[in-house]
């Protein structure tokens, strides 16, 4: 079953008919919210609000292990994660939708693996290509079907948060090869890989990264982009489910 993880701007999914809410407790603790089982475009899907419902958890407070484990327990076979990000390069202007193919992890202090207990075997997963090629292509196709231009590829830089980055940090990330910046891509992506769940990311650029604009960006402007962009994102996700 396809599962969606909703980030900032997508605490609840438009068009989803809720069938059940599963309060799942995992050996890693409780997920951010109940796993919602519902019907979208006539098919069963799962949905989880990454920051809780309502949105209360900061990026470094999210129990990523519990979230991924709960989706697996609920029957997820693949995951599409939605997030709001900042744009770094000209490839990722505000309001663009990016389907990244690479990631750089700048986070620290987070629980990043399921294999850190003495009773578990030591496992090193191959993470050369962190996102599922087939899921990414389905996303790009779905976005095109609803006339939303998708940037196919790009590098997501995952920062610790909750503060936004400095202009110097964004400059360093650009030199490193990052196109967009967010706070939740890791360890979410690698945990999905450890549980053998194909994972792809759909990133809505809601503002320029620090130092990439001549004017100060207001929260009102960011919220306007989120409101308009997430509507198109939901259309694309519905189209993706319909085409499966």
C-alpha positions as CSV (number, residue, x, y, z in Angstrom):
1,X,0.0,0.0,0.0
2,X,1.3,3.5,-0.9
3,X,1.9,5.7,2.1
4,X,2.3,9.5,2.2
5,X,4.2,11.5,4.8
6,X,2.9,15.1,5.0
7,X,5.1,17.9,6.1
8,X,4.6,21.6,6.6
9,X,1.5,22.7,4.8
10,X,0.2,19.1,4.5
11,X,-1.0,18.0,7.9
12,X,-4.2,16.6,6.4
13,X,-4.6,15.4,2.8
14,X,-7.3,16.9,0.6
15,X,-9.5,14.4,-1.1
16,X,-8.7,11.6,1.3
17,X,-11.7,9.7,2.6
18,X,-10.7,8.5,6.1
19,X,-11.5,4.9,6.8
20,X,-9.6,4.4,10.0
21,X,-7.0,5.9,12.2
22,X,-4.5,3.5,13.7
23,X,-2.9,4.4,17.0
24,X,0.3,2.4,16.6
25,X,3.0,2.0,19.2
26,X,6.3,0.7,17.9
27,X,9.4,-0.6,19.8
28,X,10.9,2.8,18.9
29,X,8.0,4.7,20.6
30,X,5.0,6.5,19.3
31,X,4.8,8.1,15.8
32,X,4.0,11.8,15.3
33,X,0.3,11.1,14.9
34,X,-2.1,8.2,14.2
35,X,-1.5,6.5,10.8
36,X,-4.6,7.4,8.7
37,X,-5.9,4.7,6.4
38,X,-8.1,6.1,3.7
39,X,-9.4,6.0,0.2
40,X,-7.9,8.3,-2.5
41,X,-8.9,8.0,-6.2
42,X,-10.7,4.8,-5.3
43,X,-7.7,3.1,-3.8
44,X,-6.5,2.4,-0.2
45,X,-3.6,4.6,1.0
46,X,-1.9,5.5,4.2
47,X,-1.1,9.0,5.5
48,X,1.0,10.2,8.4
49,X,1.5,13.8,9.5
50,X,5.2,14.1,10.1
51,X,4.9,17.0,12.6
52,X,1.8,15.8,14.3
53,X,-1.9,16.8,13.9
54,X,-2.0,19.6,14.8
55,X,1.5,20.6,13.7
56,X,3.4,20.7,17.0
57,X,6.8,18.9,16.5
58,X,9.9,20.7,15.4
59,X,12.1,18.8,12.8
60,X,14.6,17.6,15.4
61,X,11.8,16.4,17.7
62,X,10.2,14.1,15.2
63,X,10.6,10.4,16.1
64,X,11.5,9.3,12.6
65,X,12.1,5.7,13.6
66,X,8.7,5.4,15.0
67,X,7.1,7.0,12.0
68,X,8.7,4.7,9.5
69,X,8.2,1.6,11.6
70,X,4.5,2.5,12.2
71,X,3.9,2.9,8.4
72,X,5.5,-0.5,7.8
73,X,3.4,-2.1,10.5
74,X,0.3,-0.5,9.0
75,X,1.0,-2.2,5.7
76,X,3.0,0.4,3.7
77,X,4.9,-1.0,0.8
78,X,6.3,2.3,-0.5
79,X,6.5,5.9,0.7
80,X,6.2,9.3,-0.9
81,X,7.3,12.1,1.5
82,X,6.1,15.7,0.9
83,X,8.0,18.7,2.3
84,X,8.4,22.5,2.1
85,X,11.9,23.6,1.3
86,X,14.1,26.6,0.6
87,X,15.6,27.1,-2.9
88,X,19.3,27.5,-3.3
89,X,20.1,27.3,-7.0
90,X,18.5,28.8,-10.0
91,X,17.2,25.3,-10.8
92,X,14.9,25.6,-7.8
93,X,13.0,29.0,-7.8
94,X,10.2,29.8,-5.4
95,X,7.0,27.8,-6.2
96,X,9.0,25.1,-8.1
97,X,8.3,21.5,-7.3
98,X,11.4,19.4,-7.1
99,X,11.7,15.6,-7.2
100,X,15.3,15.2,-5.9
101,X,17.6,12.3,-6.7
102,X,20.3,13.0,-4.1
103,X,20.7,14.1,-0.5
104,X,23.4,15.5,1.8
105,X,22.9,15.1,5.6
106,X,23.9,18.1,7.8
107,X,21.9,17.0,10.8
108,X,23.3,15.8,14.1
109,X,22.1,14.1,17.2
110,X,19.2,12.3,15.6
111,X,18.5,8.6,15.8
112,X,19.5,7.5,12.4
113,X,19.3,3.7,12.3
114,X,17.3,0.8,13.4
115,X,20.4,-1.3,13.8
116,X,22.0,0.4,16.8
117,X,21.1,-2.2,19.5
118,X,23.5,-4.9,20.7
119,X,20.9,-7.6,20.0
120,X,20.5,-6.6,16.4
121,X,23.0,-7.4,13.6
122,X,25.3,-4.7,12.3
123,X,23.9,-3.6,8.9
124,X,25.3,-1.0,6.5
125,X,22.7,-0.3,3.8
126,X,23.8,0.9,0.4
127,X,22.6,4.5,0.2
128,X,24.4,5.6,-3.0
129,X,21.1,6.5,-4.6
130,X,18.8,7.4,-1.7
131,X,15.5,7.7,-3.7
132,X,13.5,5.1,-5.6
133,X,13.9,5.6,-9.4
134,X,10.5,4.1,-10.2
135,X,8.7,6.1,-7.5
136,X,10.4,9.3,-8.7
137,X,9.4,8.7,-12.3
138,X,5.8,8.1,-11.2
139,X,5.8,11.4,-9.3
140,X,7.2,13.3,-12.3
141,X,4.6,11.7,-14.6
142,X,1.7,12.5,-12.2
143,X,2.9,16.1,-11.9
144,X,2.9,16.5,-15.6
145,X,-0.6,15.1,-15.9
146,X,-1.9,17.9,-13.7
147,X,0.2,20.5,-15.6
148,X,2.6,21.1,-12.7
149,X,6.1,21.4,-14.0
150,X,8.5,19.2,-12.0
151,X,12.2,19.6,-11.7
152,X,13.4,16.0,-12.2
153,X,16.5,15.7,-10.1
154,X,18.5,17.8,-7.7
155,X,20.1,17.5,-4.3
156,X,18.3,18.0,-1.0
157,X,20.4,19.4,1.9
158,X,19.0,18.3,5.3
159,X,19.8,20.8,8.1
160,X,19.2,20.4,11.8
161,X,16.8,23.3,12.4
162,X,14.6,24.6,13.8
163,X,16.3,27.9,13.0
164,X,16.8,28.8,9.4
165,X,20.3,28.8,7.9
166,X,22.7,31.6,7.6
167,X,23.7,33.1,4.3
168,X,27.2,31.6,4.7
169,X,25.7,28.1,5.4
170,X,23.6,28.4,2.2
171,X,26.7,29.4,0.2
172,X,28.5,26.4,1.6
173,X,25.6,24.1,0.7
174,X,25.6,25.5,-2.8
175,X,29.3,24.7,-3.2
176,X,28.6,21.2,-1.9
177,X,26.0,20.7,-4.7
178,X,22.7,21.3,-2.9
179,X,19.8,22.7,-4.9
180,X,17.2,22.8,-2.0
181,X,17.3,22.9,1.8
182,X,15.0,21.3,4.3
183,X,15.0,19.9,7.8
184,X,13.3,16.6,7.6
185,X,14.7,14.5,4.8
186,X,17.2,12.7,7.0
187,X,17.1,10.3,8.7
188,X,13.7,9.7,7.2
189,X,15.0,8.6,3.9
190,X,17.7,6.2,5.2
191,X,15.3,4.6,7.7
192,X,12.9,3.8,4.9
193,X,15.9,2.2,3.1
194,X,16.7,0.1,6.2
195,X,13.1,-1.3,6.2
196,X,13.3,-1.9,2.5
197,X,10.5,0.6,1.7
198,X,11.0,2.4,-1.6
199,X,11.0,6.1,-0.8
200,X,10.7,9.3,-2.9
201,X,10.4,12.9,-2.0
202,X,8.3,15.7,-3.4
203,X,9.6,19.1,-2.4
204,X,7.8,22.4,-2.8
205,X,10.1,25.4,-2.8
206,X,8.4,28.0,-0.6
207,X,11.1,30.6,-0.2
208,X,14.7,31.5,-1.4
209,X,17.5,30.3,0.9
210,X,19.3,32.8,3.1
211,X,21.2,35.3,1.0
212,X,19.4,34.4,-2.2
213,X,16.9,37.3,-2.1
214,X,17.4,41.0,-1.9
215,X,14.4,41.5,0.3
216,X,13.3,39.9,3.6
217,X,10.8,37.1,3.0
218,X,7.6,37.4,5.1
219,X,5.8,34.5,6.6
220,X,2.7,35.7,4.7
221,X,4.5,35.2,1.4
222,X,5.7,31.8,2.4
223,X,2.2,30.8,3.5
224,X,0.7,32.0,0.2
225,X,3.2,29.8,-1.7
226,X,2.4,26.8,0.5
227,X,-1.4,27.3,0.1
228,X,-1.2,27.5,-3.7
229,X,1.5,24.9,-4.1
230,X,0.2,22.2,-1.8
231,X,-3.1,22.2,-3.7
232,X,-1.2,21.3,-6.9
233,X,0.8,18.7,-4.9
234,X,-2.4,17.0,-3.7
235,X,-3.7,16.9,-7.3
236,X,-0.5,15.2,-8.4
237,X,-0.6,12.7,-5.6
238,X,-4.2,11.9,-6.4
239,X,-3.2,11.4,-10.1
240,X,-0.4,9.2,-9.0
241,X,-2.7,6.9,-7.0
242,X,-5.3,6.9,-9.8
243,X,-2.6,5.7,-12.4
244,X,-1.3,2.9,-10.2
